[in-house]
Amino acid sequence: MNIRYIKLSALVFCIGLLFAQCADDDDNGNVIEAATCDDGIQNGDEEGIDCGGTACPPCFDGLDFSGTYRQEDIMGRPGINTVFSGTDMVKNNFNTTMVSDREVFQPIFQTTLEAYHDVYGSALGVELDYESNILGLDAATFTTVLAQFDALQVAPEGPTTYFNGTVALTGRNLTDDVIDISLTLMFGGESGTRFDGNNGTPQLTSDGVGPGNRNFSLPFPYLESPLN
């Protein structure tokens, strides 16, 4: 046999083995490729798609943070703007107004608060004017707090709570029922129980939604392990 032919056959065989070793273990025809920085996949030790890690450029490379930025939205206490703004236009304007300039929305919030009482009272056939709430705040003062100070506050030297029976609006805990507290401040009157569904009154101080099976002593998402 020709020695040159034998050497050529051996070379072809070795090349075949080389490519066979690149096939995956299940022999389904896929080819295992080394991670690269331009394959559109986050692989290897990449921190993002084709960026970060030991071989690829940093993920922030090329981002430009220069220029002037405009604030588009501010979020404060949950639901306050949604409940008291009255219209989508007012809601959007409120969201884009600096917290320090929000006193202009107080009259709108007060009008909306008093309108809720009028509407519910008319529907239920009861006298339902706003009564100063458990914090001792009349309609004007209460809506000033909601509008002008709509920011999530923190009490560094006191209890952090949405309302714990004494202290109010110094922040919030995971266990705070923000909606029920807000409704109580709106419809609970001086006692907090004015329209709580008892003694023939309508239930306006709770949405009837509890914490469910969430255990806030657990890590997020605060759910117990499923039962077997």
C-alpha positions as CSV (number, residue, x, y, z in Angstrom):
1,M,0.0,0.0,0.0
2,N,1.2,3.5,-0.8
3,I,2.8,5.0,2.4
4,R,1.5,8.5,1.3
5,Y,-2.1,7.1,1.2
6,I,-1.7,5.6,4.7
7,K,-0.5,8.9,6.1
8,L,-3.4,10.7,4.5
9,S,-5.9,8.3,5.8
10,A,-4.4,8.6,9.3
11,L,-4.6,12.3,9.1
12,V,-8.3,12.2,8.0
13,F,-9.0,9.8,10.9
14,C,-7.4,12.1,13.4
15,I,-9.3,15.1,12.2
16,G,-12.5,13.1,12.4
17,L,-11.7,12.2,16.0
18,L,-11.0,15.9,16.8
19,F,-14.4,16.9,15.6
20,A,-16.1,14.0,17.2
21,Q,-14.8,15.1,20.6
22,C,-16.5,18.5,20.1
23,A,-19.9,16.8,19.8
24,D,-22.1,16.7,22.9
25,D,-22.5,13.6,25.0
26,D,-26.0,12.7,23.8
27,D,-24.9,12.5,20.2
28,N,-27.8,14.6,18.9
29,G,-25.6,16.5,16.5
30,N,-25.2,19.6,18.6
31,V,-21.7,21.1,18.7
32,I,-20.3,22.6,21.9
33,E,-18.8,25.9,21.2
34,A,-16.5,28.0,23.5
35,A,-18.1,31.1,25.1
36,T,-17.4,34.2,23.1
37,C,-18.2,37.9,23.5
38,D,-20.2,38.2,20.4
39,D,-22.5,35.2,20.4
40,G,-25.6,37.0,21.9
41,I,-25.6,34.7,24.9
42,Q,-24.7,35.2,28.5
43,N,-22.3,32.3,29.1
44,G,-18.9,31.6,30.6
45,D,-18.3,34.0,33.5
46,E,-20.1,36.9,31.7
47,E,-22.0,39.3,33.9
48,G,-24.4,40.2,31.1
49,I,-24.9,39.2,27.5
50,D,-21.4,39.4,25.9
51,C,-20.1,41.7,28.6
52,G,-18.3,41.4,31.9
53,G,-16.2,38.6,33.3
54,T,-12.6,37.9,32.5
55,A,-12.7,38.1,28.7
56,C,-15.5,40.5,27.7
57,P,-15.6,44.3,28.0
58,P,-17.4,45.7,31.1
59,C,-21.2,45.8,30.9
60,F,-21.2,49.5,31.5
61,D,-18.7,50.2,28.7
62,G,-20.1,52.6,26.2
63,L,-23.0,54.0,28.3
64,D,-23.2,57.7,28.3
65,F,-24.5,59.4,31.5
66,S,-23.7,62.9,30.5
67,G,-26.3,65.6,29.8
68,T,-29.3,67.0,31.6
69,Y,-32.0,64.7,32.9
70,R,-35.6,65.5,33.7
71,Q,-37.7,64.0,36.4
72,E,-40.7,62.1,35.0
73,D,-42.4,60.6,38.0
74,I,-42.4,60.6,41.8
75,M,-43.9,57.9,43.9
76,G,-45.0,58.5,47.5
77,R,-47.4,56.7,49.8
78,P,-49.2,53.8,48.1
79,G,-52.5,54.7,46.6
80,I,-52.8,58.3,47.8
81,N,-52.5,60.0,44.4
82,T,-54.7,57.3,42.9
83,V,-57.5,57.8,45.5
84,F,-57.4,61.6,45.9
85,S,-56.4,63.1,42.5
86,G,-59.8,62.5,41.0
87,T,-58.7,62.5,37.3
88,D,-55.9,61.1,35.2
89,M,-54.7,64.5,34.3
90,V,-54.3,65.6,38.0
91,K,-52.7,62.3,38.8
92,N,-50.1,62.7,36.1
93,N,-49.4,66.3,37.1
94,F,-49.1,65.3,40.7
95,N,-46.5,62.6,39.8
96,T,-44.3,65.0,37.9
97,T,-44.4,67.8,40.5
98,M,-41.7,68.2,43.1
99,V,-42.8,67.2,46.6
100,S,-42.0,70.7,47.9
101,D,-44.5,72.2,45.3
102,R,-47.4,69.8,45.9
103,E,-49.4,72.1,48.2
104,V,-51.3,73.3,45.1
105,F,-53.0,69.9,45.0
106,Q,-54.4,70.2,48.6
107,P,-57.8,71.8,47.5
108,I,-58.3,69.1,44.9
109,F,-57.6,66.3,47.5
110,Q,-60.0,67.9,50.0
111,T,-62.7,68.3,47.4
112,T,-62.3,64.6,46.4
113,L,-62.3,63.4,50.1
114,E,-65.5,65.3,50.8
115,A,-67.1,64.1,47.5
116,Y,-66.5,60.4,48.6
117,H,-68.4,61.0,51.7
118,D,-71.2,62.7,49.8
119,V,-71.4,59.9,47.2
120,Y,-71.3,57.1,49.8
121,G,-73.8,58.9,52.0
122,S,-76.3,59.4,49.2
123,A,-76.0,55.8,48.1
124,L,-76.5,54.4,51.6
125,G,-79.1,56.9,52.7
126,V,-77.0,58.1,55.7
127,E,-75.4,61.4,56.7
128,L,-71.7,60.9,55.8
129,D,-69.9,64.2,56.2
130,Y,-66.2,63.9,56.9
131,E,-65.3,63.9,60.6
132,S,-61.9,64.6,62.0
133,N,-60.0,61.3,62.1
134,I,-58.2,59.4,64.8
135,L,-55.2,61.7,64.3
136,G,-57.3,64.7,65.1
137,L,-56.9,66.0,61.5
138,D,-59.8,67.9,59.9
139,A,-60.4,67.6,56.2
140,A,-58.1,70.6,55.3
141,T,-55.2,69.4,57.5
142,F,-55.5,65.8,56.5
143,T,-55.4,66.5,52.8
144,T,-52.5,68.9,53.3
145,V,-50.5,66.1,54.9
146,L,-51.5,63.8,52.0
147,A,-50.7,66.2,49.2
148,Q,-47.8,68.3,50.5
149,F,-46.0,65.6,52.3
150,D,-46.6,62.6,50.0
151,A,-43.2,61.0,50.5
152,L,-42.2,57.8,52.2
153,Q,-40.7,59.1,55.4
154,V,-38.5,57.4,57.9
155,A,-38.3,58.1,61.7
156,P,-34.6,57.6,62.6
157,E,-35.2,57.9,66.3
158,G,-38.7,56.6,66.6
159,P,-41.0,53.7,65.4
160,T,-41.3,53.2,61.7
161,T,-44.9,52.7,61.0
162,Y,-47.8,53.7,58.8
163,F,-49.9,53.8,61.9
164,N,-49.5,51.8,65.1
165,G,-52.4,53.3,67.1
166,T,-50.3,56.3,68.2
167,V,-47.7,57.2,65.7
168,A,-48.6,57.7,62.1
169,L,-46.9,58.1,58.7
170,T,-43.3,57.8,59.8
171,G,-42.7,55.0,57.2
172,R,-44.1,51.5,56.9
173,N,-43.4,48.0,57.9
174,L,-44.1,44.9,55.8
175,T,-47.0,44.0,58.1
176,D,-48.7,47.4,57.8
177,D,-52.0,47.2,56.1
178,V,-51.7,50.5,54.2
179,I,-55.1,50.4,52.5
180,D,-57.0,49.6,55.7
181,I,-55.2,52.3,57.5
182,S,-55.8,54.9,54.8
183,L,-59.5,54.0,54.7
184,T,-59.7,54.3,58.5
185,L,-58.2,57.7,58.3
186,M,-60.7,58.7,55.6
187,F,-63.9,57.1,57.1
188,G,-63.2,56.1,60.6
189,G,-63.8,59.4,62.3
190,E,-62.4,60.3,65.7
191,S,-62.8,56.8,67.0
192,G,-61.5,55.0,63.9
193,T,-64.6,52.9,63.9
194,R,-67.2,55.4,62.7
195,F,-68.1,53.4,59.5
196,D,-66.5,50.0,60.2
197,G,-69.6,47.8,59.4
198,N,-70.8,47.5,63.0
199,N,-73.9,49.0,64.6
200,G,-75.7,49.2,61.2
201,T,-72.9,51.3,59.6
202,P,-71.4,50.5,56.1
203,Q,-68.0,48.9,56.1
204,L,-65.7,51.6,54.7
205,T,-62.6,51.2,56.9
206,S,-61.3,48.0,55.3
207,D,-60.9,46.5,51.9
208,G,-61.4,43.0,53.4
209,V,-58.0,41.8,52.1
210,G,-55.7,40.3,54.6
211,P,-52.0,39.2,54.4
212,G,-53.0,35.7,53.1
213,N,-50.3,33.1,53.7
214,R,-47.5,35.6,53.8
215,N,-45.1,35.2,56.8
216,F,-43.1,38.4,56.9
217,S,-40.5,36.9,59.1
218,L,-39.4,34.8,56.1
219,P,-37.2,36.1,53.3
220,F,-38.9,37.5,50.2
221,P,-41.5,36.6,48.9
222,Y,-42.5,35.8,52.5
223,L,-44.3,32.6,51.6
224,E,-44.4,29.4,53.6
225,S,-43.1,26.2,52.0
226,P,-45.8,24.3,50.0
227,L,-47.5,21.5,51.8
228,N,-46.7,18.0,50.6
